[in-house]
Amino acid sequence: MPIKLKVCGMRDNRNVLEVASSRPDFMGFIFYEKSPRYVGLNFKIPDDLDARIQWVGVFVNENVKTIIKLVSKHRLDFVQLHGDESPNECRELKENRIGVIKVFSVDDDFDFGIVNAYQSVVDYFLFDTKGKARGGNGVVFNWNLLKNYEGDVPFFLSGGIDPENVNLIKELNHKQLFAIDVNSGIEIAPGVKDISKLNLLIKHKLCW
């Protein structure tokens, strides 16, 4: 099955539609106020956005009830949990028929055994680079560490992916690699994607 593509950190309506024209599988919208890509209080997903694209809301240690309200308001397909959310919180969201992507920040000392408690209460994991920010650090972690993940839950790979290194991902050959997540690696400015870089990345990805 071809690896899916998620473009995250979207907020500008014009840029959202430009990115949508390249047909990523997922688009991410950040509802975390401390992020430079925070969508803001008046954000609205364009009504004419391609319905085949899955919409993902990104949250960090947000109250579950607030998440559920925002999912309903913006008609989100998934939530991406970038904080210290517990398995019980993930389960509550799943019980409300919300798709759940749980994020883990990886460095050389990361223990993949931590994810085991979440396997029955999420749809996907996302492995990102551990850094100062909760995401969007633009840095690649040591992808060889992924061989230590032996779980049954498919995962998204994130962290510094750009047109220059995307070809290296095909060498991972991990059976649970479901999608790549790109953000700062194709940006002009926080929240604004360079369409030429996005299309170049897609072109390289199609060569896998």
N, C-alpha and C positions, 0 to 999 in steps of 0.2 A: 504494500500500500504506500503511495507517495507520502512523503513527510508534509504535514500541513504548515501553513504560515499564519502567524499572528503579528499584527502591527499594533503596538501599544503606545500609550501616551498621547492619544488624540483628543483635540478639543475645539479647534478652529473649524467651523462648518465648511468653509470652502476647501480647506485641506482634507477634511474628512471625506468629502465627495471625490476629491482628486485621488486619494489613496484607494477609495472604494472602487474606482474605475480600473484599478490593477487587480481586483478580485482576490484579496487575501481571504483566508478561511475564517479568520477571527480579527476583530478590532477591539482594542482595549481603551477604556476611559477611566481615568484615575479620580477617585472621590476622596482622596487623602489631602487635607488642606495644606500640609507642610511640603507637598511635592511641588516642584516648579512646573509640573504639568497638570496641576489640579484643574478640573473642569470649571469650577466656580459654581455659584448658587443659581445662575440663570441659564445654565447649560441645557441644551435640548438636542438629542440625536436627530439629524435631519429626517423628515418623514419619507423622503424619496431615496433613502439609503437602500442599497441592494439587500433584499430580504434573505438572500442566500448566505450572507455574511453573519456569523455568530457574534453577538455583542457581549462583551465582558466588562464588568465593573470591578475596578481594583480598590480594595479596602485594606486599611491597616488598623487592627485592634478596634474596629468599629462595633458598636452595639448591634446585636443580631436583629433586633426589631427595626432599627434604623436601616440596616442593609435590606431587609425584606421590603420596607416601604420604597426605597430607592430602586430596587429591582422591579417592583410593580410600576413605579412612575416612568421609568425609562425602558421598560420592556426588555430587560437584560436576560440573556440566555444563561450566563454563567457569572459567578463571582470569583475573583482571584484574591485570595487571602494572604497578605504580605506581612502579617504581624505574628503575634504569639497566640493565635487562635487555637483553642483546645479541640480535641476530637468531638467533644459533646457539642460545641458550637457548630462544627461542620455538620454533624448529624442533624441538628435542628434545622439548618438551612436545607439539607437534603430532604428532610421530611416536609418541607414547604415547596418541594418540586423545583428546587433551584440547583443548577449544575455548580459543582464546587471544584475549584483548582486551588490546591494548597501549595504555597511557596516555601521553599527551604533555601537558605543562603549557604553556599558551599565554599569552604576553604580547605586547605590541606589537612586540617584536623577534624573535618566534619564526619560525624558518625551516622552512616546511612541507616542504622538500626532505629534511629529516632522516628523514621517515617512509618514504621510498622503499625503503630497505634492508630494511624489514619487510613489504613488501606481499605477498610470497609465503609468509610464515611465520606469519601471523595470520588470524583470522576477521574481527575488527573492530578499529578504532582507537577510542579515547576521548579527546576533547579537553576538558581541564579548565583551570581558571584557575590560573596560576602564583602561588603564595603561600608563606607560611612553612611550612605543613604540606604533606604529600604529597597531601592531599585534604581535603574537608570544610571548606574555608575560607569557604564561604558567600558568595563574591564572583563576580559575573558578569564574564567578559572581553568584549572588543569582538567581538561575533559577526560583524561585517562582515569580520573577518580570515579567516573561513572560506571566503571567495571565492578565497583563495589556495590552498586545497586542491583539487587536480585529480586525485587518485588514484582508483583503482578499488575500494578497500576501503571498505565502508560504515562509518559511525562513530556512536558515542554522543556526545551533547553533555551536559556536566556543568558545574557551577559556579554556585551561587547560584540555581538554578531553584526557583521557588515559585509559589503560586497567582496571585500578582499579575503576574508577568512571563511565565508560560508561554504566554500568547496571542501574545506577540511572536515566538515561535519559528516560527510558521507563515509569517512574512514572510521567513524565510531562503530558503525555496524551493530548498534544496540537494539535488540528486539523490541524494547519498550519505548524507544524514541518515537513520539507521536507527532511533535510539532516543534518548530523554532519560533522564538519570540524576539522580534526586533524592535528597538526603540531609539536610543541615542545614537546608535551606529549609522543611522540614515537621516539624521536631523540637520536642519538649517539652524534652528533655534529650539529651545525646549517647547515641545508640543507641536512643532511644525516639521513635517517630513519632506525630504528632498525626493521628489517623484522620480527623477533620473536615477538616483542611487537605489531607490526601491525597485525600479524596473530592472536595473543591472543585477541586483541581488536575486530577483526572481529568475532572470535569464540564467545565472550561474546555477541556481537551485534546480532548474529544469534539466540541467545537464547531468544530474546525478544518475 
